[in-house]
Amino acid sequence: MYLLILLIILIITIVTLVMMLSIVWGLIVTGGVPFISTNKKDFQAILEAVNLKPSETIYDLGCGKAHLLIYANKHFNSKGIGYELTLWPYLWAKFKIYLTKAKVKVFRTNFFGANLSGADVVFCYLFPEVMAKLEPKFEAELKSGSRVVSYGFRLPNKKVNREVITNDDNVELGKIYVYEY
Ligand SMILES: C[S@@+](CC[C@H](N)C(=O)[O-])C[C@H]1O[C@@H](n2cnc3c(N)ncnc32)[C@H](O)[C@@H]1O
């Protein structure tokens, strides 16, 4: 009995350690962008703000657990592509996709190395400095008619086409910015 309790404690400790190490490593490789999930209450507002249509492809740059992409597939019948460098949300995303059979693919790679020309919609919940670095990439790679929707943070130079207030209590993060290309 004691042995079993010890084994359970050991497993919980190892899992917690791996999660913490993966978060610290994730902060190092992403240049300090932490894993924080978008508020689920805002999913519908985000996807309606970009008028996501069935069969369109939505990319989530730094997709975390890919919850938004799975929601979009289930409720809007879109396809999803996600990029995530932090190990544990990436593994969680793979597991959820497997369970839900959602038409979503996630890659454990840096989104700066990804080609965005296949995206109809790009979702970002990142940091202002990262948005500034993404702005020229969007200009260079996004096809005409595509949209970028950013949770909380603007692109520094491009004119916002639409601004939506969400359900989030945090005033700054509670804004969605939509850009058309
Ligand atoms: C604030 S979280 C947002 C998670 C998810 N998009 C959501 O809204 O729930 C930002 C995520 O981006 C990931 N990330 C940051 N920079 C990245 C990069 N260059 N390539 C891939 N993932 C990155 C981080 O690991 C983190 O999980």
The ligand as a Tripos MOL2 file, in Angstrom:
@<TRIPOS>MOLECULE
LIG
   27    29     1     0     0
SMALL
NO_CHARGES

@<TRIPOS>ATOM
      1 C1         -0.3290   33.5950  -25.2420 C.3       1 LIG1
      2 S1         -0.1160   31.9300  -25.8210 S.3       1 LIG1
      3 C2         -1.5360   31.7340  -26.8650 C.3       1 LIG1
      4 C3         -1.9710   30.2800  -27.0300 C.3       1 LIG1
      5 C4         -3.1390   30.0640  -27.9850 C.3       1 LIG1
      6 N1         -2.9420   30.7270  -29.2500 N.3       1 LIG1
      7 C5         -4.4220   30.5600  -27.3890 C.2       1 LIG1
      8 O1         -4.8570   31.6300  -27.8010 O.co2     1 LIG1
      9 O2         -4.9790   29.8980  -26.5100 O.co2     1 LIG1
     10 C6          1.2210   32.1460  -26.9840 C.3       1 LIG1
     11 C7          1.8460   30.8350  -27.4200 C.3       1 LIG1
     12 O3          2.7150   31.0780  -28.5110 O.3       1 LIG1
     13 C8          3.8040   30.1670  -28.4310 C.3       1 LIG1
     14 N2          4.8810   30.7620  -29.2360 N.ar      1 LIG1
     15 C9          5.4770   31.9730  -29.0440 C.ar      1 LIG1
     16 N3          6.3860   32.2340  -29.9920 N.ar      1 LIG1
     17 C10         6.3660   31.1580  -30.8340 C.ar      1 LIG1
     18 C11         7.0570   30.8430  -32.0490 C.ar      1 LIG1
     19 N4          7.9600   31.6990  -32.5650 N.pl3     1 LIG1
     20 N5          6.7540   29.6750  -32.6850 N.ar      1 LIG1
     21 C12         5.8260   28.8150  -32.1650 C.ar      1 LIG1
     22 N6          5.1470   29.0610  -31.0170 N.ar      1 LIG1
     23 C13         5.3970   30.2180  -30.3550 C.ar      1 LIG1
     24 C14         4.1030   30.0820  -26.9310 C.3       1 LIG1
     25 O4          4.7560   28.8690  -26.6270 O.3       1 LIG1
     26 C15         2.6980   30.1600  -26.3430 C.3       1 LIG1
     27 O5          2.1580   28.8890  -26.0780 O.3       1 LIG1
@<TRIPOS>BOND
     1     1     2 1
     2     2     3 1
     3     2    10 1
     4     3     4 1
     5     4     5 1
     6     5     6 1
     7     5     7 1
     8     7     8 2
     9     7     9 1
    10    10    11 1
    11    11    12 1
    12    11    26 1
    13    12    13 1
    14    13    14 1
    15    13    24 1
    16    14    15 ar
    17    14    23 ar
    18    15    16 ar
    19    16    17 ar
    20    17    18 ar
    21    17    23 ar
    22    18    19 1
    23    18    20 ar
    24    20    21 ar
    25    21    22 ar
    26    22    23 ar
    27    24    25 1
    28    24    26 1
    29    26    27 1
@<TRIPOS>SUBSTRUCTURE
     1 LIG1         1 GROUP 0 **** ****
